[in-house]
Amino acid sequence: MSTTPSAPAAAPAATEAASPYSRKNPFPAKLVTNRRLSAEGSGKEIRHFEISLTGSGLSYEVGDAMGVYPQNCPELVQEILTVLGASGEEMVNGAAGSQVPLRYALSNDYIITQPSKEFIASLAAKIQGNSVIKDMLADPLRKDDLQKYLWGMELIDFLVMNPSIQFSPDELIGTLRKLQPRLYSISSSLKAHPDQVHLTIACVRYESHGRQRKGVASTFLADRCGHESAAVPIFFHTAKHFRLPEDPATPVIMVGPGTGIAPFRAYLQERKAIGGGGKNWLFFGDQRSNYDYLYRDELEAAQADGSLTRLDTAWSRDQDKKVYVQHKMNEHAEELWKWLEEGAHFFVCGDAARMAKDVDAALHQVVEKAGGRTPPQAAEYVEGMKKAKRYKRDVY
């Protein structure tokens, strides 16, 4: 999710093509660094992870993503086993089609948090008499009601709330969906960190319905991969749509609030390593500067050495009126327009639902205001950037 360095820079010893590891055969990597980026008192738990690639033969490009095959929380697995009255040694169908112990299947093969449609349907079929779930399932017009009812509920909630309903190990496994790998934007360059890959991840922890919940992959990395025996199964996912411009002299504008900064940290490392003189402008923001300023020391050092030409930050809760990255774009519309007219590539990473839409709207406004374009002309200009592959997004 390069070009030849102008100064000596370490390169990976092998290419992914030469590596025996892939999505189907992930590399059991070692987590070497796990540190919190957001300060204590922040409303978020953002962590920086460094993972060793030594012995893997794997490599990646900045802009790519890394896939992590997580394991489910062992405490949650045990709670499900206890409710089922199972030992965990019962043999069931694993995700690969072979027979595996139930504990292994619940730990490694299946989603045991969000209940599947198959599980809800099976549960409803086992309930004697009328029930809320049965009523909502039977009425297609109540689909939204069902989604609201299920929000924040996990598999264990339904098992605990319905103690009289019994699922055999095979029955339960038959209703579960396969546990999928998580893809994360890479926040490092191999030229700066040979044989390593870095990630910048928000750890998900929250409470719903009186129970503490955990993000499957984020807490797998944060809580359970810090000792020798806990490997992190990984692979790389190529993201050709999110590459740096081939010419290192090309200006680059990056908009990445929150963990959206991840690929841009990698870009800055790469651009510094290869040289070329291209200008770099980063828009970064979050809630509070004293708590949520990710990689502050690194960014300030990059400004000092000139590898980060310009940095504009937006803190939504440091003042009464909320300020976001799109507001900073409009504030500096004239300068932003100059960069665009110089051929700058415009990158966006982060939340697709709101941020990316607001940034896109701001980009159109910059072209209208500073570029003297009508709304249709601005839309045409931005569309031209997309066609020229100068406007690139990695949103989720």
C-alpha positions in Angstrom: 0.0 0.0 0.0 11.6 3.7 -6.2 14.0 4.8 -7.5 17.7 4.2 -7.2 19.2 5.8 -4.1 21.5 8.8 -4.7 23.3 7.8 -1.5 24.2 4.4 -0.2 21.2 2.7 1.4 20.7 -0.8 2.6 18.4 -3.0 0.5 16.6 -6.2 1.3 18.7 -9.3 0.8 16.0 -11.1 -1.3 12.8 -10.3 -3.2 9.4 -11.6 -2.4 9.5 -13.6 -5.6 12.4 -15.6 -4.2 10.7 -16.1 -0.8 8.8 -19.3 0.0 6.4 -17.2 2.1 3.1 -15.7 0.9 -0.5 -15.1 1.9 -1.1 -18.9 1.8 2.1 -19.6 3.6 2.7 -16.7 6.0 6.1 -16.0 7.5 6.3 -16.6 11.3 7.8 -13.2 12.2 9.2 -11.9 15.4 7.8 -8.8 17.0 10.8 -6.8 18.2 9.2 -3.5 19.3 5.8 -2.7 20.7 5.5 0.8 22.1 2.6 3.2 22.7 2.6 6.4 20.6 -0.4 8.2 22.1 0.2 9.6 25.5 -1.5 8.4 28.7 -4.7 10.4 28.9 -5.4 10.1 25.2 -8.8 8.8 24.2 -7.0 6.4 21.9 -4.4 3.7 22.3 -2.1 4.0 19.2 0.9 1.7 19.1 4.0 1.4 17.0 5.2 -2.1 16.1 8.4 -3.2 14.6 8.6 -6.7 13.1 11.7 -8.6 12.0 11.9 -10.0 8.4 15.2 -11.7 9.0 15.3 -15.1 7.3 12.0 -14.5 5.4 13.4 -13.4 2.0 10.4 -11.0 1.9 10.5 -7.4 0.7 8.0 -4.6 0.1 7.6 -1.1 -1.4 6.4 1.9 0.5 2.7 2.2 0.0 2.2 -1.5 0.4 0.2 -3.2 3.2 1.1 -6.0 5.5 -1.2 -8.8 6.3 -1.4 -10.3 9.8 -3.1 -13.6 10.6 -4.3 -13.0 14.2 -5.3 -15.4 16.9 -8.5 -14.9 19.0 -8.3 -13.9 22.6 -7.6 -17.1 24.7 -9.8 -15.9 27.5 -12.7 -15.5 25.2 -12.0 -19.0 23.7 -12.0 -20.5 27.1 -15.3 -18.7 28.0 -17.0 -20.1 25.0 -15.7 -23.6 25.8 -17.0 -23.3 29.3 -20.5 -22.3 28.2 -20.5 -25.2 25.7 -19.4 -27.6 28.4 -16.5 -28.6 26.2 -12.9 -29.5 27.0 -11.5 -28.1 23.8 -10.0 -31.4 22.7 -13.1 -32.4 20.7 -12.2 -32.8 17.0 -14.0 -30.5 14.5 -13.6 -29.3 11.0 -10.9 -26.7 10.7 -10.9 -23.9 8.2 -8.4 -25.8 6.0 -10.8 -28.8 5.8 -8.9 -31.2 8.2 -9.9 -32.2 11.7 -8.5 -30.1 14.5 -9.2 -29.8 18.2 -12.0 -27.4 19.0 -9.8 -25.1 21.0 -7.4 -24.7 18.1 -10.3 -24.0 15.7 -11.8 -21.3 18.0 -8.4 -19.8 18.5 -7.0 -19.8 14.9 -9.6 -20.6 12.3 -13.0 -18.9 13.0 -14.5 -15.5 13.9 -15.8 -15.8 17.5 -16.7 -12.2 18.1 -19.3 -10.8 15.7 -22.0 -13.5 15.3 -22.7 -14.7 11.7 -26.1 -14.8 10.1 -25.8 -18.6 10.2 -25.3 -18.5 13.9 -28.2 -16.2 14.5 -30.5 -18.3 12.3 -29.4 -21.5 14.1 -30.0 -19.9 17.5 -33.4 -18.6 16.5 -34.4 -22.1 15.3 -33.4 -23.6 18.7 -35.4 -21.1 20.7 -38.7 -22.5 21.8 -41.8 -20.2 21.4 -41.7 -16.5 20.4 -38.6 -14.3 20.6 -37.4 -10.9 19.5 -34.8 -12.4 17.2 -37.3 -14.8 15.6 -39.7 -11.9 14.9 -37.0 -9.7 13.3 -35.6 -12.6 11.2 -39.1 -13.4 9.9 -39.8 -9.8 8.8 -37.6 -8.5 5.9 -38.8 -5.0 6.7 -37.1 -5.2 10.1 -33.6 -5.8 8.8 -32.4 -2.4 10.2 -34.0 -3.3 13.6 -32.1 -6.6 13.6 -28.8 -4.8 12.9 -29.4 -2.3 15.7 -30.2 -5.2 18.1 -27.0 -7.0 17.1 -24.8 -4.0 17.4 -22.1 -4.4 20.1 -23.2 -8.0 20.7 -20.8 -11.0 20.3 -21.2 -14.7 20.0 -20.6 -15.2 23.7 -23.4 -12.9 24.7 -26.0 -15.0 22.9 -24.6 -18.2 24.4 -24.7 -16.8 27.9 -28.2 -15.3 27.5 -29.6 -18.6 26.3 -28.1 -21.2 28.7 -30.9 -23.7 27.9 -29.9 -23.9 24.3 -27.2 -26.4 23.5 -24.8 -26.3 20.6 -22.6 -29.3 19.9 -19.0 -28.4 18.9 -19.7 -29.5 15.3 -23.0 -27.5 15.2 -21.3 -24.3 16.5 -18.3 -24.6 14.2 -20.7 -25.1 11.3 -22.2 -21.6 11.8 -18.9 -19.7 12.1 -17.1 -17.7 9.4 -13.4 -18.1 8.6 -11.1 -15.8 10.5 -9.5 -13.5 7.9 -6.1 -11.7 8.0 -6.0 -8.0 8.7 -4.2 -5.6 6.3 -2.3 -2.7 7.7 -0.6 0.2 5.9 3.2 -0.2 6.3 4.9 2.7 8.1 8.5 2.1 7.2 10.9 2.0 4.3 13.3 -0.9 3.9 15.9 1.6 2.8 15.7 3.1 6.3 15.1 -0.1 8.2 16.5 -3.1 6.4 14.9 -6.4 7.4 12.1 -4.8 9.3 8.5 -3.7 8.7 6.8 -1.1 10.9 3.1 -0.7 11.6 1.1 2.1 13.3 -2.1 0.6 14.7 -5.1 1.8 16.8 -5.7 -0.8 19.5 -9.4 -1.5 19.8 -10.8 -1.8 23.3 -14.2 -0.8 24.4 -17.2 -1.8 26.6 -20.6 -2.8 25.4 -23.5 -4.5 27.2 -21.4 -4.6 30.3 -18.6 -6.6 28.8 -15.1 -5.5 27.8 -14.4 -6.1 24.1 -11.1 -6.4 22.2 -10.1 -5.9 18.6 -9.0 -9.3 17.4 -5.7 -8.4 15.5 -4.8 -5.1 17.3 -4.8 -6.7 20.8 -3.2 -9.9 19.4 -0.2 -7.7 18.5 -0.4 -5.4 21.5 -0.9 -8.1 24.3 0.2 -11.5 23.1 3.2 -11.3 20.7 5.9 -10.0 23.0 7.6 -13.3 23.9 9.8 -15.8 22.0 7.1 -18.4 21.3 4.5 -16.0 19.9 5.2 -15.6 16.2 3.3 -13.1 14.1 2.2 -14.8 10.8 2.6 -12.2 8.1 2.6 -11.6 4.3 2.7 -8.5 2.1 0.0 -7.1 -0.1 1.1 -5.1 -3.1 -0.6 -1.7 -3.5 0.5 -0.4 -6.9 -2.2 2.2 -6.8 -0.5 3.9 -3.9 3.1 4.3 -5.1 5.3 7.4 -4.8 5.9 9.2 -8.1 8.8 7.6 -10.1 10.6 10.9 -10.3 12.0 11.8 -6.9 12.0 15.5 -7.8 8.1 15.5 -8.0 6.4 17.4 -5.1 4.2 15.3 -2.8 1.3 16.4 -0.7 0.2 13.9 2.0 -3.1 14.0 4.0 -3.1 11.5 6.8 -4.7 12.2 10.2 -4.5 9.7 13.0 -3.1 6.3 11.9 -3.5 7.5 8.4 0.0 8.9 8.9 1.4 5.3 8.5 2.3 5.2 4.8 3.5 8.8 4.9 6.1 8.1 7.6 7.3 5.4 5.1 7.2 7.9 2.2 9.3 10.4 4.1 11.9 7.7 5.0 12.0 6.6 1.4 12.3 10.1 -0.1 15.1 11.0 2.3 17.0 7.8 1.4 16.8 8.2 -2.3 17.3 12.0 -2.5 16.1 13.8 -5.6 15.0 17.0 -4.0 11.3 16.5 -4.2 9.3 18.7 -1.8 7.1 17.0 0.8 4.1 18.5 2.5 2.2 16.7 5.3 -1.2 17.5 6.7 -1.6 15.6 10.0 -4.2 15.9 12.7 -6.0 14.2 15.6 -7.8 15.2 18.8 -5.2 16.8 21.1 -1.7 17.9 20.3 -0.4 17.0 23.8 -1.7 13.4 23.7 -2.2 12.4 20.0 0.8 13.9 18.1 2.1 10.7 16.6 5.8 10.6 15.7 6.2 14.2 16.8 9.9 13.9 17.3 10.5 12.3 14.0 8.4 14.8 12.1 10.1 17.8 13.8 13.5 16.2 13.0 12.4 15.8 9.3 11.5 19.4 9.2 14.8 20.4 10.7 16.8 18.4 8.1 14.6 19.5 5.2 13.2 16.1 4.3 9.8 17.4 5.3 9.3 20.7 3.6 6.1 21.7 5.2 3.9 20.3 8.1 0.4 21.5 8.9 -1.4 20.1 11.9 -5.0 20.2 12.9 -6.2 19.4 16.5 -10.0 18.9 16.8 -10.3 19.3 20.5 -7.6 21.8 21.5 -10.1 24.7 21.1 -13.8 25.3 21.1 -14.2 25.1 17.3 -13.2 21.8 15.9 -10.3 22.0 13.3 -9.6 19.2 10.9 -7.1 18.6 8.1 -9.6 19.8 5.4 -9.8 23.2 7.2 -6.0 23.5 7.0 -6.1 22.7 3.3 -8.6 25.6 2.7 -6.6 27.9 5.0 -3.5 27.3 2.8 -5.3 27.1 -0.5 -3.0 29.5 -2.5 0.1 27.6 -1.6 -1.6 24.2 -2.1 -2.7 25.3 -5.6 0.9 26.3 -6.4 2.1 22.9 -5.5 -0.6 21.2 -7.6 0.3 23.4 -10.6 3.9 22.3 -10.1 2.7 18.7 -10.7 2.5 17.6 -7.1 1.0 14.2 -6.4 -1.8 14.3 -3.8 -2.2 11.4 -1.4 -4.9 10.6 1.2 -4.9 7.8 3.8 -7.4 7.1 6.6 -11.1 7.0 7.3 -13.2 6.6 4.1 -16.6 7.4 5.7 -16.0 11.0 6.6 -12.4 12.2 6.4 -11.6 11.2 2.8 -14.9 12.7 1.6 -14.2 16.0 3.4 -10.7 16.1 2.1 -12.0 15.5 -1.5 -14.5 18.3 -1.1 -11.7 20.6 0.2 -9.5 19.7 -2.7 -12.3 20.8 -5.1 -12.7 24.0 -3.1 -9.0 24.8 -3.3 -9.1 24.4 -7.1 -12.2 26.6 -7.3 -10.9 29.3 -4.9 -7.2 29.5 -5.6 -7.3 28.2 -9.2 -10.2 30.4 -10.2 -12.3 27.5 -11.5 -16.0 27.0 -11.6 -17.3 23.9 -9.7 -17.6 21.9 -13.0 -14.1 23.0 -14.0 -12.7 22.1 -10.6 -14.3 18.7 -10.9 -12.7 18.3 -14.3 -9.3 19.3 -12.9 -9.5 16.8 -10.0 -10.7 14.1 -12.4 -7.6 14.9 -14.6 -5.4 14.4 -11.5 -6.9 11.0 -11.0 -6.4 9.9 -14.6 -2.8 11.1 -14.5 -2.4 9.1 -11.3 -1.6 12.2 -9.3 -4.5 11.8 -6.8 -4.2 8.5 -4.9 -6.1 7.3 -1.9 -5.7 4.4 0.6 -8.9 4.7 2.6 -10.8 2.2 4.8 
